[in-house]
Amino acid sequence: MSLLQWLHRLEWPLLLNYLGVILGIVFALILIPRILRHKHSPAGTLAWILAVLLFPYIAAPLYALIGGRKIQSLARRKKPLRFAKTQSETCPTGTHTVDALLQTYALPSAANGHRFFLLTGREERSQTLLELIDSARQRIDVLMYLFRTDEIGRQVVEHLIAKSQAGVQVHLLLDKMGSRSAARRFLEPLLQTGGKLAFFLPQIFRSNLRNHRKMVIVDEKIVMAGGINIGNEYLGWIRRRPIWEDLGFVFEGPAASDYAEVFRTDWEFACGEAIPPLRPESAPAASTETDRSGRVQAVPSGPDVEGDPLYDIIMTSIFTARERIWIVTPYFVPDDPLMQALRLAAHRCLDIRILLPEKSDHRLPDWARLPLLRELQAAGAVVHFYSAGMMHAKAFIRDRDLAVVGSANFDMRSFFLNYEMSLCLYDPEHIRGLETWFLDLIPKTVSKLPAKRKYDDLFEGFLRMIAPLL
């Protein structure tokens, strides 16, 4: 019998079925040990294992895309953050609970002597950004998750080019996935004047380990940060739609050097070039105004930080709150322990408020949040849906002695997977300003959750199962 006759007589459908089963088993044997080694929550681990066993050909590429956590080789290549001003890695006494907790993670301690301003309006945000760039004397360091090539993006590039031509060092670091539309040719004029560009983790198909930090640092003295990216929706107008509601801030003081250290470490990882810190004697002199009493604390989080400090201070703050927990976030997908903490806080009759967009720019998190919000509302929490547009701001207020602002959403991706940057506020005046901003948004919200339809229980049960994967 010839080879062609033998091949012709084979039962190909049956053979392909056997091969499919064998390949599925191989995928499972390879992926399940990797899933068990990674630091997922128990629910997340179980969900991934079930997905691999039931749908190996879908789960395998999906896990490669979004599944890994801190112990991946990519994360290990980035050196951990180190701060010179860390006071204690044991349990310090006589400090705020959150400050003491963060110091045990070898993060900078809280410090006085800051001028701090919230940026809540469109014109205020865009004008402050451009004025901050124009004020630079030695160096501008820009780190963005998303940099649009629209009118606002072009305007920012023009101001950076002008400073680069004036002899100011310009470093622009963009996350490759978030800023995949920012083609190198769009930024070529900046490079031609001496500006430098780097992309963080060029693997654009990997949605974990993204650099979600957002900061503009001028002369290592003044920082603009928060949830604001560079684009029309954050700083300008979108055709036929209003801008997104967002929150940024500017501060000057000792914590600016902590932000600068984070940028230098991220830059060195992205392109292999070390940026030396500015010499204190040559840096612009700090202001001596009397309102520099604000107490703040820089909180980097992500694979380059030991543990999960942001998640831990949020959890600690909820359990120790005595009056209120107010949360502003575009995406609300917490894990089970955070949900339990919020439920218990609501049952303790605390003032629990969650403000989020009525419709965000991502439908899957909108669906996944519904069963969670129903539970919290049933426990006594108040849910505010912002109905005047997209709510992209991120803020957390505990009682009257702590607030957290920055780049992190209230979801598992920000808490465990991405590189984020937050700022703790301890000054009562700063917290009152954030409270006023929150209350001013309430008239633009509705508190009624969508009515349950016939099959919502089934759909929401499925979303609860896959929530650890989001």
N, C-alpha and C positions, 0 to 999 in steps of 0.2 A: 504494500500500500504506500502510495506516495505521500509526501508531507502535505500537499494541497488537499488530497482526498481525506486525510486524517483530520485536518483543520475543518474541512467542510462538514464532517460528520459530528463534530463537537456540538454539544448543546449550549450554545453561547449564552442565552438568557440565564440558564441555571448557573453556568460558570461565572457570569458577571455578578449574580446574586451572592455566590460564595465569596468572590473577591471583595464585594462590598462589605460583607460581614467581617471578613478578616481585617480589612483596612480600618473598619470601625473599632474593632478590638485593639488594633495597634495604636490608633489615636488615643483610646481610653487609657491604655497602659502607659503611654508617654505623658499624657496631660494630668491624670489624676495624682501621681506623685508630686508634680509641680504645683498643683492646686493645694495639696496638703502642706507643702513646705511654705507657701506664701501666707502672709499674715492677713487673711480675710477674716471677717466675722464668721461665727459658726453658721449663721443663716446664709451668708454669701458662699462659704465653702460648700455647703450642702446644695445650694442652687446650681453652682457651677458643675459639681459632680453629676447631678441629675441631668443637666443639660448635655454633658459629654456622653453620658450613657444612652440617653434617649435620642439625641440629635447630633451625633459626632461630627457630621460633615458641616453642620452650621456652627456648632459650639467651638470647634477647633480654631477656625479663622477668627471667630468672635473673641475667643480668649486671647489669641495673639494680639488682637487689636486693643482690647480694653481691660484684659483680665489681671495683669501683673501688678505687683505692689513694690514696696521699697527694696526688696532684696534682689531685684533684677540687676543684671550686670551693668546696664546703662546707668542705673542709680549709683552703683558702687564706684563708677569711674569719677563721679563728682565728689570732691573732697568736702568733708563736713564743715559747716560754718564754725568759726572760732572768733570770739569777741574778747577784747582785752579788758573790758570793764566789768566782766562778770565778777560778782562779789563772793558768791558762795555756791557750792554744789551740794551742800548739806541743807538742813532746814533752818533758814534764818529766822530770827525772832524780831518782834517789834515792827513788822512791815505788813502791808496789805496781803491778804491770803493769796491772791492771784500773783502778786509780785514775788512772794516767797516761793510759790509753786514753780514759777518760770525760772527762778534762779537755780532750782535743783536740776533743770535741763541745761545748765551752763549757758543760759541766755542772758542778755544784758539786764541789769536791774533797772527799776524805774528811777527817773531822774527829774529834778526840778529845772527851771530855767528855760522854758520853752514858750515861744509865741505861737499860738495855734489858731487857725481860722478854718471854719467849715466853708465849703464851696457848694452851694445848692442851686444857683441859677445858671441858665445857659450862658448869658453874656459874662457873668462873673467867672465861670469856669474857663471859657475860651480866652477872655482877656487876661486872666491871671496866668494862664499857661504861656501865652506869647510874651507877656511882660517879664515873666520869670526867665524865659530863654534870652530875651534881650538884655537882661541884667547881668548875665554871666561875664566874668572877668578872666577865668582860667579854664574851666572845664564844665561841660554839660554831659551828663550821663542819663540816657533815656532807656528805660526797659518797659516794653509793652507786649501784652498778649496779642492785641489786634491793632494793626495800623492800616487804615483804609487809604486807598489811592483816590480819594474824592476831594472836594473843595477844601475841607478842613485839613486833610492830609497834605495836600499841596502847600497850603499856607504854612503849616508847621515846618515842612521841609525848607521852604524859602527862608524862614527865620533862622533855621539851623545853618543853612548855607551862608547867610550873612555873618553869623558869629564865627563860623569856620574861616571865612575869608579875613576876618579881623584878628585871627590868630588864636582863637579859643579852641581847645581840644573838644571834639564832639564824638561821643560813642553812642551808637544806636544798636540796641540789642532787642531782637524780635523773636517771639516764638514762631517756629516754622509752620506749625499747624494753624494757629490763630491768624497769622499774617501771611498766609500762603498767596493772597492776592497782591501783596506788596512786592512786585517783581523788582529784580535788581536794577533794571533799566529805569524804573521810576525813581530810584534813589541814586542813580549814577551821578547826577550833578553834585550831590553832596559829597560823594567819594572823590570826585575830581578836585574839590577844594580842600581835601585833606581830612574830611570826616571819615570815620570808621564804622563799618557795619558788620554785624554777626547775627547768625540765626541759631536759636536754641533747639537742639535735637532735631536735625533735619528729617527724621523719619516721620513724614507727614501722615502716614497711615496709622500711626500709633497714638491713640487718644489719651493714654495715661502718661504720667510724667511730663505733663505740659507745664511750661512756665507761665502761670496765670498772674504773676506779680505785675504791678503797674506803678511806675515811679519815674519822676523827673527830678534829678538831683543837680543843683547848681553849686559849683565850687565847694562841694561837700559840706555846705552850710545850710542850704534851704532845700526843702523837699516838697514836691507836690505829689500826692498819691491818692489812693482810694480805689473806687471801682471803675474809673473813667478810662476808656481806651481812646485812641485817636481816630475820629471819624465823625461824620455829620450827625449820626444819631446820638452821639454823646456830647458834642460841642456845638452843633449847628442845627439845621433843619432838614428833615427828610421830605421830599416832595409829597404833598397831599397828606402828610402825617406830621404831628408835633414831634419834637425831640423826645428822647427817653428821659424819664426822671432818674437822676443819678446823684451820687454823693461823692465829693472829693474833699480834700483838705490840704492845707499848706501849713508847714511848721518850720520853725528855725530854732535850733538849740542842740544839745548834746546828742540826742537820738539820731540826728542827721548822719553822724559818722557811722551808726549802725546800719542805716540804709545803704550808705556808701560801701560798707564792707560786704553786704549782701550782693550789691551790684558787681563789685570787683570779682567776687567768687563766681558768680554766674557768668561773667564775661570770660574769665580765664577758662572755665569749663567749655564754653561755646567755641572759642577760637584758639585757645592755647596761649594767649598773650596775657601777661600779668600787668595790671595797672597799678603803679605805685600810688600810695595815698599822697595827697597834697601836704606839703610841709606846713606845720602849724604857723611858723613865722611868716610864711608867704601867703597864707590863706587870708581872705578878707576878714577884717576884725568883726567880732560878734557885737550885736547891738547891746547896749546897756540900759535899754528902756525898762521902766519899773514893772511892766506887765509880763515880764519873762518868768513868771512864777509857776506856770503850768507844769503839772507832773504827768509825764507820759512814759510809755515803755514799748519798744519795738519788739514785735513777735513774728519772726519768720517761722514758717512751717513747711513741711514737705520732706522728700527723701533725703535732703541734706541736713536735716535736724534730727537729733536723737529723740525717739518717741514721737508722740503726737501732741505737742504742747497746746496748739489752738483748740483741738477737740477737748483736751483735758481741762482747760480753763473754762470753756463753755459748760461742760458737765459739772464742774465744781461750783460754778456760779449759780447754776440752776438749783442745785441741791442746797446751797447756803443762802439763797435769796430769802428775804423776809417781807418784801413788799411787792415787787414787780419784776417781770421779765418781758421786755419788748423786743421783738425781732423784726427786722426788715430784710427781705431777701427776694431775689427773682425766682429762685428754685428752692423748693422745700422738700427734701428727700432725706430726712435723718434716719439713723439706724435705730434698732429696737431700744438700746439703753438710753439714747437721747429722748426717744418718744416716752419711755417710762418716766424719765426725770421730769419732762414737761407735764405729763398726766398727773404725777404726784404733786407738782407745784400748783396745778389747777385745783386739785382736790384739797390742797392746803389753803384755798381761797386767796391765792396770790393773783395779782393783776397780770394775766398772761394775754399778750396781744401779739398777733402775727400779721404783718402787713406785706402783701405780695401782689404781683400783677394779676388782674382778672384773667388776662391771656398773655402768656410770655411768648418769646420767640421760639420756644421748643415745646412741641405738643406732648411728647412722652412724659417729661417731668410734670406737666400740668395734669395729666391723667393720674400719674403715680401719687401725686400729693393728695388727691381727693379722699381716699379712705383714711389717711393720716389726719387730715384736717377735720373730718367728721368725728373721729375719736376725741380729738382735743376739744372741739366745740361741745361735744356731749359732756366732757369733764368740767366745762366752765370757762374755757379759753374763748377769746374773742378773735375772730378772723376778719381782717380788713382786706378786701380785694380792691386794688387801685384801678379805677375805671377810666382814667384820663389818658391812658397810653401805657407804654411799657415801663415797668418799675425795675430798674437795674441796680439800685442802691443796695449796699450791704451794711447793716448796723445791728448792734446788740447792746441793750441797756439792762443792767442789773441794779435794782434799787436806785440809790442816788449817789453811789460811790464808785461805780465802774461802768464804762462803756467801751465797746470794741468796734473799730471801723477799719476798713481795708478792702482787700480784693476777694476775700473768701465768701462763697455762697454757703447757705445752710444745707449742705448735702454731703454725701459721703465722698464724692469726688474731690471736693475742696478740702475736706477734713483729712483724707487719707492718701490721696493719689497725686495731686498736683502741688507744684511749688506756689506758695501763697505768702503774702506779707500783710500783717495787721498791726494796728497801733492801739494799745490800751490807754484809755483816758481815765485819770483819777481826779482831776480838778473839777470841783462842783460846777464852776462856771461853764466849762466845756460841756459837761453832761447836760446842764440846763439848755445850752444851745442846741444840742442834739434832740432833746426832748421837745423843744419848741418846734423844730423842723418836723418831727414826727407828728405832732398834734396838728400842724398846719396842713398835713396831707389827709387827715381823716375826712374832711368834707368832700374829698374827691374819691371816696371809697364806698363800697357796699359790703354788707356783712352776711349776705345770704348765700349759702352754698348752693350749687346747682341741684335741682331736684333729682332724686334717684329715679332712673327708668327701670323698665322691667328686668333687664339682664345686667344691671350695673353691679349687683353683688358678685356675679360670676366674673365679670370683667375686672372689678376692683380686687377680687381675690387673686386673679392672675397677676395683676400689677404688684400686689404686695409680695408675691413670690419672686418676681424679677427685680424688685426694688434694690436688693443688694448688688445687682449687676450694673445699676445705672451710675 
